[in-house]
Amino acid sequence: MTGTQKGRRLAILGAGHAHMDVIRTLRPLTRAGIEATVVDQDDFWYSGLATGMLGGQYEVEQDRISVETLARRVGARFLRDRVTRVDPAARVVHLAGGGSLAYDVASLDLGSCVPLDRVDGLASHAFPAKPIRRLAKLRADLTRRVRHGDGRPAQPPHILIIGGGATACEIALNLRALADRLDAEVTITLATSGDRILSGFPESAARTIGALLDRRAIAVRTASAVDRVEPDAAVLSRGGRIAYDLVVAAHGLVAPPIIGQIGLPTSDDGRLLLDPYLRSIREPTLFAGGDCATLDGEDLPRIGVVAVRQARVLAHNLCATLLGGRLRRYRPQRRWLQILNLGDGTGLACWGAFSHRGRCMLAWKDLLDRRFLRRYR
Ligand SMILES: Cc1cc2nc3c(=O)[nH]c(=O)nc-3n(C[C@H](O)[C@H](O)[C@H](O)COP(=O)(O)OP(=O)(O)OC[C@H]3O[C@@H](n4cnc5c(N)ncnc54)[C@H](O)[C@@H]3O)c2cc1C
């Protein structure tokens, strides 16, 4: 340990998929006298189990990890607070609780959110697909609705899911799974502005999921952009209404607005622009990873697989910046494995242009997810 390292301050802002491994491997830094502080308003919620948790395959507690416990284990301080502003010139972070946090090096992993403000009424009425904590609330809400206190079934509720991507389809299928587990009747509609579901996925995957949605009695309305959401119905841009009892917003993810307020270069869609070492292209003391950032000149997908891969590079580069050493380049993978949980005991594995559905795909996903979570428990 040298005098220059001791007492230097590292701020880890947000404990998402890109930071969990950074936090887990902080020990060499704290041992060297670096003051590491982790700030998050919540626990870590794992997206890989999110839809399985919604459908009742996993308990809610299986999907979350205490960041406080993890941080303490490696000698870091944990602040349960919300970051309201990052000032890279002064190297200070402002917190909703009224405090502030000065740093020498900071790393941002604030995730993404569903753009509720793009559709009138959505923010007041919908369950957003993210934060994942809200899916646990949706599960509890539906469970309560379909059960009277005396055990008699209630009127079958109608669930509307806005969106047509992988998240929307997984949510629809796992809500059906939850209803089956509760032995409850529900009607489910998925409304997407696109002319097909799962755009960006291979056509074979879209066909497989389309057929399954049909078999699971989930109505799909394509070319059905929602113009506004009223307390009991969504009004479509082309005319017409879809009545609902519960509405879920799963029409995409955007960077949190706070990223645009930092004053550093961002992409057209509001993500912090990074150099190959995962630092802001203009501010070398500010690192970032996950959905809230992207490489300069690249449109990285907003998926956990990318964030988790970045974590190893982030952990190394934070250590190298604070203790000395060569920085490592992040090289994004060109293909990645994604396994969708279809709620019926099967998974759909997608790899580039290939897709395959089966029980063993879900078993494989379960194995990978459990192995990932075990590292932090
Ligand atoms: C329902 C659903 C299922 C998904 N399933 C998959 C999947 O199976 N595989 C896959 O690869 N991807 C999946 N994704 C995508 C995946 O969730 C994201 O890509 C992933 O979460 C990105 O992780 P992250 O590191 O950017 O941030 P996140 O994991 O989202 O974490 C961000 C953290 O920052 C904290 N935070 C945010 N703002 C503040 C603030 N102002 N102050 C303090 N803390 C703050 C949050 O509390 C959170 O802990 C899914 C997404 C959804 C919505």
The ligand as a MOL file (V3000), in Angstrom:
LIG
                    3D

  0  0  0     0  0            999 V3000
M  V30 BEGIN CTAB
M  V30 COUNTS 53 58 0 0 0
M  V30 BEGIN ATOM
M  V30 1 C -38.5880 -8.5650 -17.1010 0
M  V30 2 C -37.1980 -8.5300 -17.6590 0
M  V30 3 C -36.5170 -9.7160 -17.8960 0
M  V30 4 C -35.2350 -9.7060 -18.4210 0
M  V30 5 N -34.6100 -10.8860 -18.6380 0
M  V30 6 C -33.3630 -10.8980 -19.1330 0
M  V30 7 C -32.6820 -12.1230 -19.3490 0
M  V30 8 O -33.2320 -13.2190 -19.1180 0
M  V30 9 N -31.4250 -12.0770 -19.8320 0
M  V30 10 C -30.8020 -10.8970 -20.1090 0
M  V30 11 O -29.6440 -10.9110 -20.5560 0
M  V30 12 N -31.4090 -9.7070 -19.9040 0
M  V30 13 C -32.6710 -9.6770 -19.4210 0
M  V30 14 N -33.3060 -8.4750 -19.2120 0
M  V30 15 C -32.5740 -7.2280 -19.4160 0
M  V30 16 C -31.8240 -6.8950 -18.1290 0
M  V30 17 O -32.7330 -6.6670 -17.0950 0
M  V30 18 C -30.9870 -5.6480 -18.2230 0
M  V30 19 O -30.2400 -5.6030 -19.3810 0
M  V30 20 C -30.0460 -5.6330 -17.0210 0
M  V30 21 O -30.8220 -5.4750 -15.8560 0
M  V30 22 C -29.0750 -4.5250 -17.1040 0
M  V30 23 O -28.3980 -4.4590 -15.9090 0
M  V30 24 P -27.7410 -3.1200 -15.4230 0
M  V30 25 O -26.4390 -3.5230 -14.8560 0
M  V30 26 O -27.7310 -2.1090 -16.4970 0
M  V30 27 O -28.6940 -2.5110 -14.3290 0
M  V30 28 P -29.7990 -3.1360 -13.3880 0
M  V30 29 O -29.5140 -4.5420 -13.0970 0
M  V30 30 O -31.0980 -2.7350 -13.9490 0
M  V30 31 O -29.5450 -2.3430 -12.0310 0
M  V30 32 C -29.5360 -0.9600 -11.9080 0
M  V30 33 C -29.4190 -0.6530 -10.4280 0
M  V30 34 O -29.3030 0.7500 -10.2640 0
M  V30 35 C -30.1300 1.1480 -9.1830 0
M  V30 36 N -30.4770 2.5550 -9.4220 0
M  V30 37 C -31.1280 3.0560 -10.4900 0
M  V30 38 N -31.2240 4.3910 -10.3660 0
M  V30 39 C -30.6220 4.7080 -9.1990 0
M  V30 40 C -30.3700 5.9520 -8.5370 0
M  V30 41 N -30.7660 7.1140 -9.0580 0
M  V30 42 N -29.7050 5.9210 -7.3630 0
M  V30 43 C -29.2600 4.7250 -6.8210 0
M  V30 44 N -29.4670 3.5390 -7.4190 0
M  V30 45 C -30.1290 3.5450 -8.5940 0
M  V30 46 C -31.3130 0.2200 -9.2110 0
M  V30 47 O -31.9280 0.1450 -7.9410 0
M  V30 48 C -30.6320 -1.0920 -9.6210 0
M  V30 49 O -30.2190 -1.8240 -8.5070 0
M  V30 50 C -34.6100 -8.4610 -18.7110 0
M  V30 51 C -35.2820 -7.2640 -18.4760 0
M  V30 52 C -36.5620 -7.2900 -17.9550 0
M  V30 53 C -37.2760 -5.9840 -17.7030 0
M  V30 END ATOM
M  V30 BEGIN BOND
M  V30 1 1 1 2
M  V30 2 1 2 3
M  V30 3 2 2 52
M  V30 4 2 3 4
M  V30 5 1 4 5
M  V30 6 1 4 50
M  V30 7 2 5 6
M  V30 8 1 6 7
M  V30 9 1 6 13
M  V30 10 2 7 8
M  V30 11 1 7 9
M  V30 12 1 9 10
M  V30 13 2 10 11
M  V30 14 1 10 12
M  V30 15 2 12 13
M  V30 16 1 13 14
M  V30 17 1 14 15
M  V30 18 1 14 50
M  V30 19 1 15 16
M  V30 20 1 16 17
M  V30 21 1 16 18
M  V30 22 1 18 19
M  V30 23 1 18 20
M  V30 24 1 20 21
M  V30 25 1 20 22
M  V30 26 1 22 23
M  V30 27 1 23 24
M  V30 28 2 24 25
M  V30 29 1 24 26
M  V30 30 1 24 27
M  V30 31 1 27 28
M  V30 32 2 28 29
M  V30 33 1 28 30
M  V30 34 1 28 31
M  V30 35 1 31 32
M  V30 36 1 32 33
M  V30 37 1 33 34
M  V30 38 1 33 48
M  V30 39 1 34 35
M  V30 40 1 35 36
M  V30 41 1 35 46
M  V30 42 1 36 37
M  V30 43 1 36 45
M  V30 44 2 37 38
M  V30 45 1 38 39
M  V30 46 1 39 40
M  V30 47 2 39 45
M  V30 48 1 40 41
M  V30 49 2 40 42
M  V30 50 1 42 43
M  V30 51 2 43 44
M  V30 52 1 44 45
M  V30 53 1 46 47
M  V30 54 1 46 48
M  V30 55 1 48 49
M  V30 56 2 50 51
M  V30 57 1 51 52
M  V30 58 1 52 53
M  V30 END BOND
M  V30 END CTAB
M  END
